[in-house]
Amino acid sequence: MRLVLCVLSLLFLFSLNLTAQASDKGKRLRIYELPPFERAIFCTKHYEGWHGSRKHLPYIGYGHKLLPGERLTHKISRAQGDSLLRADMRKLCRMFRRFGRDSTLLACLAYQVGPYRLLGNEKLPKSRLIRKLERGNRDIHKEYVSFRKWKGRVIPSIERRRRVELALLFEP
């Protein structure tokens, strides 16, 4: 059943059309015609959803976590939420720049789980995903999808999200 849902999700994304201003004729673009960064933004918006109420705090917009000293509230516009998401994603892409074409994929994952879960800190070791990429091994599907748990339990919707992110952002 899980496999069927995963395949259906991927088929939905493969057939998805996005309206974008590709030319002066207003041509429609498929998601794979977008640059990887734009695909990451689209995917993140889809899975994060809109955090526009007090119950979502400290998260606002499309999952931006309010930092100490930020004077934003949950009453921001969609354009402001998009701007925050793009700024956060650019910062994460810079953080993972040394991984080249995998930087967007890693930034997308880090946006949800936090960069420290990948890169490690004084309490957590570096993830197997990062260690594998540092060795030059790009066979990372298993390690990437392993970030599918919440409170120790495998969550099928998170697993689907990881598979979709790989399909959209992994460049062999």
C-alpha positions as CSV (number, residue, x, y, z in Angstrom):
1,M,0.0,0.0,0.0
2,R,2.9,2.4,0.9
3,L,4.5,1.7,-2.4
4,V,1.3,2.4,-4.3
5,L,0.9,5.8,-2.5
6,C,4.6,6.7,-3.2
7,V,4.2,5.9,-6.8
8,L,1.0,7.9,-7.1
9,S,2.7,10.8,-5.4
10,L,5.6,10.7,-7.8
11,L,3.3,10.4,-10.8
12,F,1.4,13.4,-9.6
13,L,4.5,15.5,-9.4
14,F,5.8,14.3,-12.7
15,S,2.7,15.3,-14.5
16,L,2.3,18.6,-12.6
17,N,2.3,21.8,-14.6
18,L,3.3,25.1,-13.1
19,T,2.3,28.4,-14.6
20,A,5.4,30.6,-15.0
21,Q,6.5,33.4,-17.2
22,A,9.0,31.5,-19.3
23,S,8.6,33.7,-22.3
24,D,6.6,36.6,-23.5
25,K,3.9,34.1,-24.6
26,G,3.2,32.9,-21.1
27,K,4.3,29.4,-21.8
28,R,3.6,26.8,-19.1
29,L,6.6,25.1,-17.5
30,R,6.8,21.6,-16.1
31,I,8.5,21.3,-12.7
32,Y,11.6,19.7,-14.1
33,E,12.2,22.7,-16.4
34,L,12.6,24.9,-13.3
35,P,16.1,25.3,-11.8
36,P,16.8,23.0,-8.7
37,F,16.5,25.9,-6.3
38,E,13.0,26.7,-7.5
39,R,12.0,23.0,-7.4
40,A,13.2,23.0,-3.7
41,I,11.1,26.1,-3.0
42,F,8.0,24.5,-4.6
43,C,8.4,21.2,-2.8
44,T,9.0,22.9,0.6
45,K,5.9,25.1,0.2
46,H,3.9,22.0,-0.8
47,Y,4.9,19.9,2.2
48,E,5.3,22.6,4.9
49,G,2.1,24.3,4.2
50,W,1.2,27.7,5.6
51,H,1.9,28.5,9.2
52,G,-0.5,31.5,9.6
53,S,-1.9,31.1,13.1
54,R,-0.7,31.5,16.6
55,K,-0.9,27.7,17.2
56,H,2.1,27.2,14.8
57,L,4.4,29.5,16.7
58,P,7.5,29.7,16.8
59,Y,7.0,28.7,13.1
60,I,5.6,31.2,10.6
61,G,5.1,31.4,6.9
62,Y,6.2,28.2,5.1
63,G,8.0,26.9,8.2
64,H,10.4,29.7,9.1
65,K,11.4,29.3,12.7
66,L,11.4,32.7,14.5
67,L,14.9,33.5,15.9
68,P,15.6,35.4,19.1
69,G,15.3,39.1,18.2
70,E,13.1,38.7,15.2
71,R,10.1,41.0,15.4
72,L,7.8,39.1,13.1
73,T,4.4,37.7,13.9
74,H,2.2,34.9,12.5
75,K,0.3,37.6,10.6
76,I,2.6,37.9,7.6
77,S,1.6,37.9,4.0
78,R,2.3,35.0,1.6
79,A,4.9,37.1,-0.2
80,Q,6.7,37.7,3.1
81,G,6.6,34.0,3.8
82,D,8.0,33.2,0.4
83,S,10.8,35.8,1.0
84,L,11.6,34.2,4.4
85,L,11.7,30.7,2.8
86,R,14.0,31.8,0.0
87,A,16.3,33.6,2.4
88,D,16.5,30.5,4.7
89,M,17.0,28.2,1.8
90,R,19.8,30.4,0.3
91,K,21.6,30.4,3.7
92,L,21.3,26.6,3.9
93,C,22.6,26.3,0.3
94,R,25.6,28.3,1.2
95,M,26.2,26.2,4.3
96,F,26.3,23.1,2.0
97,R,28.1,24.7,-0.9
98,R,31.0,22.3,-0.6
99,F,28.8,19.5,-1.7
100,G,28.3,21.0,-5.1
101,R,25.2,19.7,-7.0
102,D,23.9,18.1,-3.8
103,S,23.8,21.4,-1.9
104,T,20.1,22.1,-2.8
105,L,19.0,18.6,-1.8
106,L,20.9,18.9,1.5
107,A,19.5,22.4,2.1
108,C,15.9,21.1,1.5
109,L,16.5,18.4,4.1
110,A,18.2,20.7,6.6
111,Y,15.2,23.1,6.3
112,Q,13.1,20.5,8.0
113,V,15.4,18.6,10.3
114,G,18.0,21.3,11.0
115,P,21.6,21.6,9.7
116,Y,23.0,20.3,13.0
117,R,21.3,16.9,12.4
118,L,23.3,16.6,9.2
119,L,26.6,18.3,10.0
120,G,26.7,17.4,13.7
121,N,27.6,19.5,16.7
122,E,29.0,18.9,20.1
123,K,26.1,16.6,21.1
124,L,25.5,14.9,17.7
125,P,27.9,13.2,15.3
126,K,28.0,13.9,11.6
127,S,25.2,12.1,9.8
128,R,26.0,9.0,7.7
129,L,24.6,10.9,4.7
130,I,27.3,13.7,5.1
131,R,30.1,11.2,5.8
132,K,29.2,9.3,2.7
133,L,29.1,12.4,0.5
134,E,32.5,13.6,2.0
135,R,34.0,10.2,0.8
136,G,32.7,10.9,-2.7
137,N,30.0,8.2,-2.6
138,R,26.8,9.6,-4.1
139,D,24.7,6.4,-3.6
140,I,22.8,8.2,-0.8
141,H,19.2,7.2,-1.4
142,K,19.0,4.9,1.7
143,E,20.7,7.5,4.0
144,Y,18.5,10.4,2.7
145,V,15.2,8.5,3.2
146,S,16.3,7.4,6.7
147,F,15.4,11.0,7.8
148,R,11.8,9.9,8.0
149,K,11.2,9.5,11.7
150,W,9.5,11.6,14.3
151,K,9.8,10.7,18.0
152,G,11.5,7.5,16.9
153,R,8.6,6.3,14.7
154,V,8.7,6.0,10.9
155,I,6.1,8.5,9.5
156,P,4.9,7.4,6.0
157,S,4.2,11.0,4.9
158,I,7.7,12.1,5.7
159,E,9.1,9.0,3.9
160,R,7.0,10.0,0.8
161,R,8.4,13.6,1.1
162,R,12.0,12.3,1.1
163,R,11.4,10.2,-2.0
164,V,9.8,13.1,-3.8
165,E,12.7,15.4,-2.8
166,L,15.1,12.9,-4.2
167,A,13.1,12.6,-7.4
168,L,13.0,16.4,-7.8
169,L,16.5,17.4,-6.6
170,F,19.0,14.6,-6.9
171,E,21.2,15.0,-9.9
172,P,23.1,11.8,-10.7
